[in-house]
Amino acid sequence: MDNICIFEDYYYENFLPLTYSRPVFELRCGFNTLREKIEFFFPEVPLYLLMRDYLKPLFLKKSSFDKNIKGSVLYINGRIIMKEKPNLREEGIYYFNNEIVFIYLKERTFNSINILEFKEIEKFKEIGLKEFNISNITIIKYPWDIIKENGNEIKREFSINCLDEQNSSIDVDIIGDKKLVYIGKDVEAEKHIVFDVRKGPVYVGDNTDIRAFSRIAGPTYIGKKCLIKSGRIQECSIGNTCKVGGEIEESIFHGYSNKQHYGFIGHSYIGEWVNLGAGTSNSDLKDTYGNIKYKIAGKSIDSGQQFFGCVIGDNAKSSIGTLIYTGKKIGFAAHIHGIISEDVPSFCMWAKSLGSKTSELFFDSAITTYSRAAERRGVILTKEYEELMKKIFDFTKDERKTCDVYSNKFSIG
């Protein structure tokens, strides 16, 4: 393959609010994002990305994707969890379960078309390319798909990335094979820490600090510069620069998010710059043990999952004692209080269970909150990120209107 182009399709909408602020291929699973997994198999090949226009200032690697590209082009659906390099020999469209997963074009065909935006991918069906059905592809369609694959990906990526001997001097109790523990550079660990690797490996990134009385069960990935407070972490992927504690089970955290205190998060996907107050917990199992339903575009979908928690968008905050029901989503920059028994729109202050009117989070306040949180981690608000937040604020106005979110000043009591 001479060139690689990763594209997102309209199924990104299934992953809102997480994908308000990133292309679908920037979702993480295991060690890496979906994009990074694809790049691993094409280390020397020029990479291009197709995404929504407003995301390009933050995520576009190339200045343009145009008809001046030389050589063949392989389009790859950004929802693929790539586990091996595809072996495609013939030009055409490749399907898995009736979804386009690859489009392989030779240079002459590429130069004869003008399909250069993600929203035009379906037009490839109209130009007479041969069509093929392939198997052995893992592609995500809903949030629970990526949560279910997380543990498998940690095991797979550990086997690829952690073959070297470990020379760490930290003193932890390991239950299982010590070769299934990887400790990065300058990791600090207090006494009375247990790693349980009987079900999968544990990876701890550089400069992470693990406090006493922590129990970490694999398969678990913990990124760089994290703080692991006392608690129980089981089958999780924790991004860089997170602070976590309490009980976390089979969940994914993007970078710069906090859940430092007591409380439970299970079978959930937590975005970036999220802060969960003390006592925040989610339910991931119904009292009836039945399948959990989840709303997408206003329609209730049977997830087919007995265990599924919540999806929390970037910059969301919860107050102390917040309780989130199964299968709920919390919008981008939403602030939640009390009991959350329904989906929460983006940019709002939500405390219905406490008897308060739901109020819009003023955009200036959202920017100020982000800036304060980011500065604590040495990150400065950029013009590009502020413009991204403004776009999301504008996109989600109807979302708030539908949920009777008012423009009044928020107050509790």
Backbone hydrogen bonds, N-H to C=O, Kabsch-Sander energy under -0.5 kcal/mol:
donor,donor_aa,acceptor,acceptor_aa,energy
3,N,72,S,-0.7
4,I,46,P,-2.6
5,C,74,L,-2.7
6,I,48,Y,-2.5
7,F,76,I,-2.4
8,E,50,L,-1.3
12,Y,9,D,-1.8
13,E,10,Y,-1.7
14,N,11,Y,-1.6
15,F,12,Y,-1.7
16,L,13,E,-1.2
18,L,15,F,-1.3
19,T,15,F,-0.8
20,Y,17,P,-1.6
21,S,17,P,-0.5
21,S,18,L,-0.7
26,E,23,P,-2.2
27,L,24,V,-1.5
29,C,32,N,-2.7
32,N,29,C,-0.9
34,L,27,L,-2.1
35,R,25,F,-2.5
37,K,33,T,-1.9
38,I,34,L,-1.6
39,E,35,R,-2.7
40,F,36,E,-1.7
41,F,37,K,-0.6
41,F,38,I,-1.2
42,F,39,E,-1.6
45,V,42,F,-1.1
48,Y,4,I,-2.5
50,L,6,I,-2.8
55,L,52,R,-1.4
56,K,52,R,-0.6
56,K,53,D,-1.3
58,L,55,L,-1.2
59,F,55,L,-1.9
60,L,56,K,-2.4
66,D,64,S,-0.5
69,I,66,D,-1.1
73,V,105,L,-2.7
74,L,3,N,-2.5
75,Y,73,V,-0.6
75,Y,103,I,-3.2
76,I,5,C,-2.9
77,N,101,V,-2.5
78,G,7,F,-3.7
80,I,77,N,-1.8
81,I,138,T,-3.2
82,M,80,I,-1.0
88,L,86,P,-0.8
89,R,87,N,-0.5
92,G,104,Y,-1.9
93,I,130,K,-2.9
94,Y,102,F,-3.0
95,Y,132,F,-3.1
96,F,99,E,-2.3
99,E,96,F,-1.4
101,V,94,Y,-2.7
102,F,94,Y,-1.6
103,I,75,Y,-1.7
104,Y,92,G,-2.6
105,L,73,V,-2.8
105,L,103,I,-0.6
110,F,106,K,-2.6
111,N,107,E,-2.5
112,S,108,R,-0.8
112,S,109,T,-0.8
113,I,110,F,-1.2
116,L,114,N,-0.7
120,E,117,E,-1.8
121,I,118,F,-1.4
123,K,120,E,-2.0
124,F,121,I,-2.0
125,K,122,E,-1.6
126,E,123,K,-2.0
127,I,124,F,-1.2
129,L,124,F,-0.6
132,F,93,I,-2.6
134,I,95,Y,-2.9
139,I,137,I,-0.6
140,I,79,R,-2.4
145,D,142,Y,-1.2
146,I,142,Y,-1.0
147,I,143,P,-1.5
148,K,144,W,-2.3
149,E,145,D,-1.6
150,N,146,I,-0.7
150,N,147,I,-0.6
151,G,147,I,-0.5
153,E,149,E,-2.3
154,I,150,N,-2.1
155,K,151,G,-2.0
156,R,152,N,-2.3
157,E,153,E,-3.0
158,F,154,I,-2.2
159,S,155,K,-1.8
160,I,156,R,-0.9
161,N,157,E,-2.8
162,C,158,F,-2.2
172,V,170,I,-0.8
173,D,193,I,-2.8
174,I,172,V,-0.5
175,I,173,D,-0.5
175,I,195,F,-3.1
176,G,174,I,-0.7
180,L,177,D,-2.0
181,V,178,K,-1.5
182,Y,202,V,-2.6
184,G,204,V,-2.3
187,V,184,G,-0.7
188,E,208,T,-2.2
190,E,210,I,-2.2
194,V,214,S,-2.4
195,F,173,D,-3.1
196,D,194,V,-0.5
196,D,216,I,-2.4
197,V,175,I,-2.6
197,V,195,F,-0.7
202,V,180,L,-2.5
203,Y,220,T,-2.5
204,V,182,Y,-2.5
205,G,222,I,-1.9
205,G,223,G,-0.7
207,N,185,K,-3.0
208,T,205,G,-1.0
209,D,226,C,-2.7
210,I,188,E,-3.1
211,R,209,D,-0.5
211,R,228,I,-3.2
213,F,191,K,-0.7
213,F,192,H,-1.7
214,S,211,R,-0.5
215,R,231,G,-2.6
216,I,194,V,-2.8
217,A,215,R,-0.5
217,A,233,I,-3.1
218,G,196,D,-3.0
220,T,201,P,-2.4
221,Y,236,C,-2.6
222,I,203,Y,-2.1
223,G,238,I,-2.2
225,K,206,D,-2.5
226,C,223,G,-0.6
227,L,242,C,-2.5
228,I,209,D,-3.2
229,K,227,L,-0.8
229,K,244,V,-3.1
231,G,213,F,-0.6
232,R,246,G,-2.9
233,I,215,R,-2.6
234,Q,248,I,-2.4
235,E,217,A,-2.0
237,S,251,S,-2.1
238,I,221,Y,-3.0
239,G,237,S,-0.5
239,G,253,F,-1.6
241,T,224,K,-3.3
242,C,239,G,-0.7
243,K,257,S,-1.7
244,V,227,L,-2.4
245,G,259,K,-2.9
246,G,230,S,-1.8
247,E,263,G,-2.5
248,I,232,R,-2.8
248,I,246,G,-0.5
249,E,265,I,-2.6
250,E,234,Q,-3.0
252,I,268,S,-2.1
253,F,237,S,-2.8
254,H,270,I,-2.2
254,H,271,G,-0.6
256,Y,240,N,-2.1
257,S,254,H,-0.6
258,N,274,V,-3.1
259,K,243,K,-3.4
265,I,247,E,-2.2
267,H,249,E,-2.4
269,Y,310,C,-2.0
270,I,252,I,-3.3
271,G,312,I,-2.3
273,W,255,G,-1.3
274,V,271,G,-0.5
275,N,316,A,-1.9
276,L,258,N,-2.3
277,G,275,N,-0.6
277,G,318,S,-1.0
279,G,262,Y,-2.3
280,T,277,G,-2.1
281,S,322,T,-2.3
282,N,264,F,-2.1
283,S,324,I,-2.8
286,K,306,Q,-0.5
289,Y,286,K,-1.4
292,I,305,Q,-2.4
294,Y,301,I,-2.3
296,I,299,K,-2.7
299,K,296,I,-2.0
301,I,294,Y,-2.8
303,S,292,I,-2.2
303,S,301,I,-0.8
308,F,284,D,-1.3
308,F,306,Q,-0.5
309,G,267,H,-3.0
311,V,328,K,-2.0
312,I,269,Y,-2.5
313,G,311,V,-0.5
313,G,330,I,-3.0
315,N,272,E,-2.6
316,A,313,G,-1.4
317,K,334,A,-2.5
318,S,275,N,-2.2
319,S,336,I,-2.2
321,G,278,A,-2.6
322,T,319,S,-1.2
323,L,338,G,-2.5
324,I,281,S,-2.6
325,Y,340,I,-2.7
327,G,308,F,-0.7
327,G,309,G,-2.0
328,K,309,G,-0.8
328,K,325,Y,-0.8
330,I,311,V,-3.1
331,G,344,V,-1.8
333,A,314,D,-2.7
334,A,331,G,-1.7
335,H,348,C,-3.0
336,I,317,K,-2.7
337,H,350,W,-2.1
340,I,323,L,-3.5
341,S,339,I,-0.8
344,V,329,K,-2.6
347,F,332,F,-2.7
349,M,359,S,-3.5
350,W,335,H,-3.1
350,W,348,C,-0.6
351,A,349,M,-0.6
354,L,351,A,-1.4
355,G,352,K,-2.0
356,S,351,A,-1.8
359,S,349,M,-1.8
360,E,406,Y,-3.2
361,L,347,F,-2.0
362,F,360,E,-0.8
366,A,362,F,-2.0
367,I,363,F,-2.3
368,T,364,D,-2.2
369,T,365,S,-2.5
370,Y,366,A,-2.3
371,S,367,I,-2.6
372,R,368,T,-2.3
373,A,369,T,-2.2
374,A,370,Y,-3.1
375,E,371,S,-2.4
376,R,372,R,-1.1
377,R,373,A,-0.5
377,R,374,A,-1.5
378,G,375,E,-1.4
379,V,374,A,-2.7
386,E,382,T,-2.2
387,E,383,K,-2.3
388,L,384,E,-1.9
389,M,385,Y,-2.4
390,K,386,E,-2.1
391,K,387,E,-2.2
392,I,388,L,-2.3
393,F,389,M,-2.5
394,D,390,K,-2.2
395,F,391,K,-2.8
396,T,392,I,-1.9
397,K,394,D,-1.3
400,R,396,T,-1.8
401,K,397,K,-2.3
402,T,398,D,-2.6
403,C,399,E,-0.9
404,D,401,K,-1.7
405,V,400,R,-2.2
406,Y,358,T,-2.9
406,Y,404,D,-0.5
